[in-house]
Amino acid sequence: MNRRVVLFVLVGLLAVLLGFITLTPAQAVQAVRDYGYWFVAISFGGLVFHLVREALGWWTAIGAGDRLRRVWRAWPVWLVVGLAALYLQVQEKHGFKIIADEFLLCSTAKQLHEYRSGAIVLRAYDYGGNFVTLNSRVDKRPLTFPFLLTLLHDTTGYRVENVFILNGLLSVALTALLFLIGHRLGGYWAGVSLVAWICLVPLVIQNAAGAGFELLNMVMILLVVWLGMRFAEQPEHRDRMGALIYATILLAQVRYESALFVVPVAGVILYGWWRAGRMLLPFSAMAAPLLLLPVPWLQNVFKLSEASWQLKDVEGATSPFGFQYFYDNVGHALNFFFTFDGSQPNAWLLALLGILAMGFAGLLIYQKGREYWQKSPRDTALLIAIIGLTLHAVLMLCYFWGKWDDPIIRRLSLPTHLLLALTMVWVWSKVPGLTRRWWILLGLAAFQWLGWSVPAIARQEYNAENYAARTTNWLSDFAAQQTAAGRRILVIDPVADLMWFLHNQSALNPYTLAKRGEEFVFHFEQGTFDDVYVVQRVIVDLATGGRFISAVHDYGPALTLEPVMEQTFAPTYVIRVSRVTAVDAEQILQWGKYQETLDLDSPTGGIEEVKLDVDALNEWIRKLP
């Protein structure tokens, strides 16, 4: 066994050389493109292998007569898990919530499905009846979520809607893991309580109905916590350790910062070795350091393009992380957690009880930490996970874009919701002399749910302000109709051009059109596409009722447009789709030269900021019939 440990260390040193020293940044990124799929596939296979082997061992260990009896007795568990997962899926309309992230994840999954290439589509066109990728690049987002979405594409056929099916399945995994962890802490009703407190958070519901990787991140964190508790109880069990290691490898490749969780998992493994009195490693763990190579390789995306950090999107940001952001971000976090009017998808009572529980957890560790370490592996493993989640929360609050009350950023608080709920349930299980403790906790959950969560979910104010997502879901429906009708179109879209590729339709943004005007004119005259459409933002002057189009959306005499459909998302936010009926080749070139004068690197991307006239809006509202 010592030889295995030495071999593991040597493999780790090789992984460090390959991950940080041997390859240039360009070579490392190319390695992710070419081989990233296989790294994740092997890790996923390792996790499934160890989980299935342990499950089969348990299944064969019990008598044949007990098998069905045990399954039947578990019906209350299946009921809680199923109803909670269903609840997460029926509260909101399924659709894209975080435009940039979700399109890029879906695009990567499409490339993995078609080419096994870990990249996103930048240019693609219908060629001879096939939608062919002409240009792609590696995205900064890790590959675990795209890989799982690829599995759905591979087994059921490619559909844009598969991403919502995936998050539906992940909702079941989320509620099941919440129950399993809660059950280990305090029995059946503790499991029900943990499920209830997480599922009543509107932010969880929002992401469960979306197309992003946040729900998978929560699932993998909970899976690692559950596997860590089980391993700590039986550190000699090779399959439990193998499953924990491979689950951690996958977790490290869900979100950028999820690699942080490798540290607390290493702590749990060291604790297990201490309990066992020796170092135990399954042979399958030898590949673990090499399977983590995509993590350092993918960081080279930021070296090749500093713009990947998006520092320009936040005024005054000079570095991605720093303690200079902490104080301000804590204020935004408190504003998110303790806003009571439904404008934030929060659960203020969970935040209050969770923060108080964090304090009590510190006292319990101070008073009984040694006792937990020596006699309670379950508690020790959970406390190590709580410390890891706390470090994650601090890191996110030191992030330059860590304002949790921002509509796009508040999803970063989801792991902290797990931290608060896990700590609350664990501390609640330790309160002495409290009868019917779980009924009290469930009653408080019902109070939060009925008093605040249900009205907030019903009003959907936190979704209404996300105009980009609402616009893109509307356009996505239009794209799906065109694809279903077998039509080949080209769309000029200044915001969500990548979305059209998901529907196998061609698209370009105005910046590309400005650079390739001659090519555009050529194919328009050739009739390459059944139709060419333009997406434009129409700005409304409430005082006069006049309408105009911002400079980056206005093509002037270069394009003759015929409006096809228009949608008003707010009094001053209107989106129009128009068909291009004629093109002036000379004017297109002049328009392209004009575009070069715009500051497209500004935070608004060249789109003039329109200041809302509050007095005019109030007058407009007052005059509603």
C-alpha positions in Angstrom: 0.0 0.0 0.0 2.9 2.3 0.6 4.0 1.7 -2.9 0.6 2.9 -4.1 1.0 6.1 -2.1 4.5 6.7 -3.6 3.1 6.0 -7.1 0.2 8.5 -6.4 2.8 11.2 -5.4 4.8 10.5 -8.6 1.7 10.8 -10.8 0.9 14.0 -9.0 4.3 15.4 -9.8 3.8 14.5 -13.4 0.4 16.2 -13.4 2.0 19.4 -12.0 4.6 19.3 -14.8 2.0 18.8 -17.5 -0.5 21.2 -16.0 1.7 24.2 -15.2 5.1 23.8 -16.9 5.4 21.6 -20.0 2.8 23.2 -22.3 2.6 26.7 -23.5 -0.7 28.5 -22.9 -1.8 28.0 -26.5 -0.9 24.3 -26.3 -2.8 23.9 -23.0 -5.9 25.4 -24.4 -5.7 23.3 -27.5 -5.3 20.2 -25.3 -8.7 21.1 -23.6 -10.3 21.4 -27.1 -9.0 18.1 -28.3 -8.9 15.9 -25.2 -11.1 17.7 -22.6 -14.1 15.5 -23.4 -12.2 12.3 -22.7 -10.8 13.5 -19.4 -14.4 14.2 -18.1 -15.7 11.0 -19.7 -13.2 8.9 -17.8 -13.9 10.7 -14.6 -17.6 10.2 -15.0 -17.1 6.6 -15.8 -14.9 6.2 -12.6 -17.7 7.7 -10.5 -20.3 5.5 -11.9 -18.1 2.4 -11.6 -17.5 2.9 -7.9 -21.1 3.9 -7.1 -22.5 0.9 -9.0 -20.1 -1.5 -7.5 -20.9 -0.4 -4.0 -24.6 -0.5 -4.7 -24.3 -4.0 -6.0 -22.4 -5.1 -3.0 -25.1 -3.7 -0.7 -27.8 -5.3 -2.9 -26.3 -8.8 -2.7 -25.5 -8.5 1.0 -29.2 -8.3 2.0 -31.6 -11.2 1.6 -33.8 -11.6 -1.5 -36.9 -11.2 0.7 -35.6 -8.0 2.2 -34.9 -6.2 -1.1 -38.4 -5.4 -2.1 -39.4 -4.8 1.5 -36.8 -2.2 1.9 -37.6 -0.5 -1.4 -41.3 -0.4 -0.4 -40.6 1.0 3.0 -38.7 3.8 1.4 -41.8 5.1 -0.3 -42.0 8.2 2.0 -38.5 9.1 0.8 -39.4 8.8 -2.9 -42.5 10.9 -2.2 -40.6 13.7 -0.6 -37.8 13.7 -3.3 -40.3 13.4 -6.2 -42.7 16.1 -5.0 -39.8 18.5 -4.2 -38.2 18.0 -7.6 -41.5 18.5 -9.3 -42.1 21.7 -7.3 -38.8 23.1 -8.5 -39.8 22.5 -12.1 -43.4 23.8 -12.2 -43.0 27.2 -10.6 -41.4 29.0 -13.6 -41.4 28.8 -17.3 -38.3 27.0 -18.6 -36.0 29.2 -20.5 -32.6 30.9 -20.7 -31.9 32.9 -17.6 -28.2 33.9 -17.8 -27.7 34.7 -21.5 -23.9 34.5 -21.9 -23.2 31.6 -19.7 -26.0 29.4 -20.9 -25.6 29.9 -24.6 -21.9 29.2 -24.3 -22.4 26.0 -22.3 -25.0 24.8 -24.7 -22.8 25.6 -27.7 -19.9 23.7 -26.1 -22.2 20.7 -25.6 -23.2 20.9 -29.2 -19.6 20.8 -30.3 -18.8 17.9 -28.0 -21.8 16.1 -29.4 -20.9 16.6 -33.0 -17.1 16.8 -33.0 -16.0 15.8 -29.5 -14.4 19.3 -29.5 -14.4 21.4 -26.3 -15.1 24.7 -28.0 -17.9 27.1 -28.8 -19.2 28.0 -32.2 -18.3 31.5 -33.5 -19.2 31.1 -37.2 -21.4 28.4 -38.7 -23.5 28.1 -41.9 -25.7 25.6 -43.7 -23.7 23.9 -46.4 -25.3 21.3 -48.6 -28.0 20.6 -46.1 -25.5 20.3 -43.2 -24.9 23.0 -40.6 -21.1 23.2 -40.5 -18.9 25.0 -38.0 -16.4 27.3 -39.7 -14.8 28.9 -36.7 -14.7 28.0 -33.0 -12.7 28.7 -29.9 -12.3 27.3 -26.4 -14.5 28.9 -23.8 -13.4 29.6 -20.2 -16.2 27.5 -18.7 -15.3 24.0 -17.6 -16.7 20.9 -19.3 -18.6 18.8 -16.7 -22.0 20.4 -17.5 -21.5 20.4 -21.3 -20.4 16.7 -21.0 -23.6 15.7 -19.2 -25.7 17.6 -21.7 -23.8 15.8 -24.5 -24.8 12.5 -23.0 -28.4 13.5 -23.4 -27.7 14.6 -27.0 -25.9 11.3 -27.7 -28.7 9.1 -26.4 -31.8 11.0 -27.4 -30.7 13.1 -30.3 -29.8 16.8 -30.4 -32.5 19.2 -29.2 -32.1 22.7 -27.6 -34.6 21.6 -25.0 -32.4 18.9 -23.7 -30.7 21.3 -21.4 -34.0 21.8 -19.5 -34.4 18.1 -19.3 -30.9 17.8 -17.8 -31.7 20.4 -15.1 -35.0 18.6 -14.5 -33.0 15.4 -13.8 -30.6 17.3 -11.7 -33.5 18.6 -9.6 -34.2 15.0 -8.6 -30.6 14.5 -7.7 -30.6 17.7 -5.7 -33.6 16.9 -3.6 -32.4 13.3 -3.1 -29.0 14.3 -1.9 -30.5 17.0 0.4 -32.7 14.3 2.0 -29.8 11.8 2.3 -27.6 14.3 4.0 -30.3 15.5 6.3 -31.3 11.9 7.2 -27.7 11.2 8.2 -27.8 14.2 10.5 -31.1 13.7 12.2 -33.4 11.1 10.7 -36.3 11.3 8.3 -37.7 14.7 9.3 -34.3 16.3 9.3 -34.0 15.2 5.7 -37.4 16.6 4.9 -36.4 19.9 6.6 -33.2 20.3 4.6 -35.1 19.6 1.4 -37.8 22.2 2.3 -35.4 25.0 3.2 -33.5 24.8 -0.1 -36.5 24.3 -2.3 -38.3 27.3 -1.0 -35.6 29.6 -2.1 -36.8 31.3 -5.3 -33.2 31.6 -6.6 -33.0 27.8 -6.6 -36.2 27.5 -8.5 -35.0 30.1 -11.0 -31.9 28.1 -11.8 -33.7 24.8 -11.8 -35.9 26.1 -14.7 -32.9 27.6 -16.5 -30.1 26.3 -18.8 -27.1 27.0 -16.6 -24.6 25.0 -14.6 -25.5 26.3 -11.1 -27.8 23.4 -10.2 -25.2 20.9 -11.2 -22.7 22.8 -9.0 -25.0 22.4 -6.0 -25.6 18.8 -6.8 -21.9 18.0 -7.1 -21.2 19.9 -3.8 -23.9 17.9 -2.0 -22.7 14.6 -3.6 -19.1 15.3 -2.4 -20.4 16.1 1.1 -22.5 12.9 1.2 -19.7 10.7 -0.1 -17.3 12.4 2.3 -19.5 11.6 5.3 -19.9 8.0 4.2 -16.1 7.6 3.5 -15.2 9.1 6.9 -17.4 6.4 8.6 -15.8 3.6 6.7 -12.4 4.7 5.4 -11.3 1.1 4.6 -14.0 0.9 1.9 -12.2 1.4 -1.4 -15.3 2.1 -3.4 -16.4 4.8 -1.1 -13.0 6.5 -1.4 -13.0 6.0 -5.2 -16.4 7.5 -5.6 -15.4 10.5 -3.4 -12.3 11.1 -5.5 -14.0 11.0 -8.9 -16.9 13.1 -7.7 -14.4 15.7 -6.6 -12.7 15.6 -10.0 -16.0 16.3 -11.7 -17.0 19.0 -9.2 -13.7 20.8 -9.8 -14.7 21.1 -13.4 -18.2 22.4 -13.0 -17.5 26.1 -12.2 -14.3 28.0 -12.3 -13.8 28.3 -8.6 -15.1 24.8 -7.8 -11.5 23.4 -7.8 -11.3 25.0 -4.4 -13.3 22.0 -3.0 -10.3 19.7 -3.7 -8.8 21.1 -0.5 -11.5 20.1 2.0 -11.9 16.7 0.3 -8.2 16.1 0.8 -8.8 17.0 4.5 -11.5 14.4 4.7 -9.3 11.7 3.1 -6.4 12.5 5.5 -8.9 12.3 8.4 -10.1 8.9 7.1 -6.5 7.7 6.9 -6.0 8.8 10.5 -9.0 6.9 11.6 -7.9 3.8 9.7 -4.4 4.1 11.0 -2.9 3.7 7.5 -2.9 5.2 4.0 -5.5 3.5 1.8 -5.8 4.2 -1.9 -7.8 2.2 -4.5 -5.8 1.5 -7.6 -8.3 3.5 -9.7 -7.2 6.7 -7.7 -3.8 6.6 -9.4 -5.2 8.5 -12.4 -6.9 11.2 -10.3 -4.1 13.9 -10.6 -3.9 13.4 -14.4 -7.7 13.7 -14.7 -7.5 17.1 -13.0 -5.2 18.4 -15.8 -8.0 20.3 -17.6 -8.4 22.6 -14.6 -4.9 24.3 -14.9 -5.0 24.0 -18.7 -8.2 25.9 -18.9 -6.8 28.8 -16.8 -4.6 29.6 -19.8 -7.7 31.1 -21.5 -7.3 34.0 -19.2 -3.6 34.3 -20.0 -4.3 34.4 -23.8 -7.1 36.9 -23.4 -7.3 39.2 -20.3 -10.7 40.3 -21.6 -12.0 36.9 -20.5 -12.1 38.3 -16.9 -14.6 41.0 -18.1 -13.0 43.6 -15.8 -14.4 46.3 -18.1 -17.9 45.3 -17.1 -17.4 46.7 -13.6 -16.3 50.3 -13.1 -13.1 50.6 -11.1 -12.2 46.9 -11.2 -8.4 46.4 -11.5 -8.0 42.7 -10.6 -10.3 39.6 -10.5 -10.0 39.0 -6.8 -8.9 41.1 -3.9 -9.9 42.1 -0.3 -10.6 45.6 -1.6 -13.9 44.3 -2.9 -14.9 42.4 0.3 -16.5 45.2 2.3 -18.7 46.4 -0.5 -19.7 42.9 -1.6 -20.8 42.0 2.0 -23.1 45.0 1.8 -24.6 43.8 -1.4 -24.9 40.2 0.0 -26.8 41.5 3.1 -29.0 43.5 0.7 -29.7 40.4 -1.2 -30.4 38.2 1.8 -32.5 40.7 3.8 -34.7 42.3 1.1 -38.3 41.7 2.1 -40.3 43.1 -0.9 -39.8 40.1 -3.3 -37.5 42.0 -5.7 -34.7 39.5 -4.8 -35.2 35.7 -5.0 -34.1 35.2 -1.5 -35.2 33.5 1.8 -34.4 36.0 4.5 -35.3 33.6 7.4 -32.9 31.0 6.1 -30.2 33.6 6.0 -31.0 34.7 9.5 -31.1 31.2 11.0 -28.1 30.1 9.0 -25.9 33.0 10.1 -26.9 32.4 13.8 -26.2 28.7 13.2 -22.7 29.5 11.9 -22.0 31.3 15.2 -23.3 28.3 17.3 -21.3 25.9 15.1 -18.1 27.8 16.0 -18.9 27.4 19.7 -19.6 23.7 19.2 -16.3 23.2 17.4 -14.5 25.1 20.2 -16.2 23.0 23.0 -16.5 19.6 21.4 -14.2 19.6 18.3 -11.9 17.0 19.8 -14.8 14.8 20.7 -16.2 15.0 17.1 -12.7 14.3 15.7 -12.3 11.2 17.8 -15.8 9.7 18.0 -18.0 11.2 15.3 -16.6 10.8 11.7 -20.0 11.9 10.3 -19.9 15.3 12.1 -16.2 15.7 11.4 -16.6 15.2 7.6 -19.6 17.7 7.6 -17.6 20.3 9.5 -14.8 20.0 7.1 -17.3 20.6 4.3 -18.8 23.6 6.1 -15.3 25.1 6.4 -14.8 24.5 2.7 -18.1 26.2 1.9 -17.2 29.1 4.2 -13.9 29.6 2.3 -15.8 29.5 -1.0 -18.2 32.2 0.3 -15.3 34.4 1.3 -13.6 33.9 -2.1 -16.8 34.9 -3.9 -17.1 38.1 -1.7 -13.6 39.0 -2.8 -14.6 38.7 -6.4 -14.6 41.9 -8.4 -18.1 41.1 -9.7 -19.4 39.6 -6.4 -22.4 41.8 -5.9 -25.0 39.2 -4.9 -28.0 41.6 -5.4 -27.1 42.0 -9.1 -29.6 40.1 -11.3 -26.8 38.3 -13.1 -24.5 37.7 -10.2 -26.8 36.6 -7.4 -26.5 32.9 -8.6 -23.0 33.0 -7.0 -24.7 32.8 -3.6 -26.2 29.4 -4.2 -23.3 27.4 -2.6 -23.7 29.8 0.4 -27.4 28.8 0.6 -26.2 25.3 1.0 -23.7 26.4 3.7 -26.4 28.1 5.7 -28.9 25.3 5.4 -26.5 22.5 6.2 -25.1 24.4 9.2 -28.6 25.2 10.4 -29.8 21.6 10.3 -26.6 20.3 11.9 -26.8 22.8 14.8 -30.5 22.1 15.2 -29.7 18.4 15.6 -27.4 19.2 18.5 -29.7 21.3 20.5 -30.3 19.4 23.8 -33.8 18.7 25.2 -35.7 20.2 22.2 -38.8 18.0 21.6 -40.4 18.0 18.2 -37.4 19.9 16.9 -37.9 19.1 13.2 -41.6 20.1 13.4 -40.5 23.5 14.7 -38.0 23.9 11.8 -40.5 22.8 9.3 -43.0 25.3 10.7 -40.5 28.1 10.3 -39.9 26.9 6.7 -43.7 27.0 6.1 -43.8 30.5 7.5 -41.0 31.7 5.1 -42.6 29.8 2.2 -46.2 31.1 2.6 -45.3 34.6 3.7 -42.5 35.5 1.2 -41.5 32.8 -1.2 -44.8 32.1 -2.8 -45.7 35.7 -3.4 -42.2 36.5 -4.8 -42.4 33.5 -7.1 -45.9 34.5 -8.2 -44.9 38.1 -9.1 -41.6 37.2 -10.7 -40.2 40.6 -10.3 -36.6 39.3 -10.2 -37.1 37.8 -13.6 -39.0 40.7 -15.1 -36.0 43.0 -14.8 -33.8 40.6 -16.9 -34.7 42.1 -20.3 -31.9 40.3 -22.1 -33.2 36.9 -21.0 -36.8 37.7 -21.9 -35.8 39.0 -25.3 -33.6 36.0 -26.1 -36.3 33.5 -25.1 -38.8 35.3 -27.4 -36.3 35.1 -30.2 -35.4 31.5 -29.4 -39.1 30.6 -30.0 -38.9 32.3 -33.4 -35.7 30.5 -34.3 -37.3 27.1 -33.3 -40.2 27.9 -35.6 -37.9 28.6 -38.5 -35.9 25.4 -38.0 -39.1 23.3 -37.6 -40.3 24.7 -40.9 -37.0 23.7 -42.6 -36.1 27.3 -43.5 -32.5 28.5 -43.7 -32.2 32.0 -42.5 -29.4 34.5 -41.6 -30.0 36.8 -38.6 -28.1 40.0 -37.7 -28.4 40.1 -33.9 -26.3 42.5 -31.8 -26.8 40.7 -28.5 -27.5 37.0 -28.8 -26.1 35.9 -32.1 -24.7 32.7 -30.5 -28.3 31.6 -29.7 -29.2 31.1 -33.4 -26.4 28.6 -33.8 -28.1 26.3 -31.2 -31.1 26.1 -33.6 -28.8 25.4 -36.6 -29.5 28.9 -38.0 -26.8 31.3 -39.3 -26.2 34.6 -37.5 -23.7 37.4 -37.2 -23.4 40.5 -35.1 -23.2 44.0 -36.4 -19.4 44.1 -35.7 -18.8 41.1 -38.0 -21.2 42.6 -40.6 -19.1 45.9 -40.6 -15.9 43.9 -41.3 -17.4 41.5 -43.9 -19.9 43.8 -45.7 -18.8 42.7 -49.2 -19.3 39.0 -48.3 -22.7 39.7 -46.9 -23.8 41.6 -50.1 -22.5 38.7 -52.2 -24.6 36.0 -50.5 -27.7 38.3 -50.2 -27.6 38.7 -54.0 -27.0 35.0 -54.5 -30.1 34.1 -52.4 -28.1 31.8 -50.2 -30.6 32.2 -47.4 -34.4 31.9 -47.5 -34.6 35.2 -45.6 -32.3 37.6 -43.8 -33.6 39.2 -40.6 -32.4 42.0 -38.4 -33.0 42.3 -34.6 -33.1 45.9 -33.3 -33.7 47.6 -30.0 -36.3 50.3 -30.3 -36.0 53.2 -27.8 -39.2 55.0 -26.8 -39.5 58.6 -25.8 -42.3 58.5 -23.3 -42.8 62.3 -23.3 -43.5 62.5 -27.1 -44.2 58.9 -28.0 -41.4 59.0 -30.6 -39.3 56.0 -31.4 -35.7 55.7 -32.5 -32.9 53.1 -32.8 -29.5 53.3 -31.2 -26.5 53.8 -33.5 -25.2 50.3 -33.4 -28.6 48.9 -34.3 -29.3 51.5 -37.1 -28.3 50.5 -40.6 -29.6 53.6 -42.3 -30.1 53.4 -46.1 -27.7 50.3 -46.2 -30.6 48.0 -45.5 -34.2 48.2 -46.5 -36.2 46.7 -43.7 -39.7 45.3 -43.5 -40.9 44.8 -39.9 -42.0 41.3 -39.1 -42.8 41.2 -35.4 -42.3 43.4 -32.4 -42.4 42.8 -28.7 -42.7 45.4 -25.9 -41.0 44.1 -22.7 -41.3 47.5 -20.8 -42.6 51.0 -21.7 -39.1 52.0 -22.9 -37.8 48.5 -24.0 -39.1 47.3 -27.4 -37.5 44.7 -29.6 -38.2 44.5 -33.4 -37.4 41.8 -35.9 -37.4 42.9 -39.5 -36.8 41.2 -42.9 -34.1 42.6 -45.1 -35.7 43.2 -48.5 -32.9 45.1 -50.2 -29.2 45.9 -49.7 -27.3 48.9 -51.0 -23.7 47.6 -51.4 -22.1 51.0 -51.3 -24.0 52.1 -48.2 -23.0 48.9 -46.4 -19.4 49.7 -46.8 -20.0 53.3 -45.6 -21.9 51.9 -42.6 -19.0 49.6 -41.8 -16.6 52.5 -41.7 -18.9 54.4 -39.4 -19.1 51.4 -37.0 -15.3 51.6 -36.6 -15.7 55.0 -35.0 -17.9 53.7 -32.2 -16.4 52.7 -28.9 -17.3 49.0 -29.1 -14.9 48.2 -26.2 -16.9 50.3 -23.8 -19.1 48.5 -21.1 -22.2 49.2 -23.2 -20.6 47.6 -26.3 -21.2 50.7 -28.4 -24.9 51.0 -27.5 -25.7 54.4 -26.2 -26.9 54.3 -22.6 -30.4 55.8 -22.5 -31.2 57.5 -19.3 -34.7 56.8 -18.1 -36.8 59.9 -17.6 -38.5 59.0 -14.3 -40.9 61.9 -14.4 -42.0 60.9 -17.9 -42.5 57.3 -16.8 -44.6 58.4 -13.8 -46.7 60.6 -16.0 -47.1 57.7 -18.5 -48.3 55.4 -15.6 -50.7 58.1 -14.3 -52.4 58.3 -17.7 -53.0 54.6 -18.0 -56.8 54.2 -18.7 
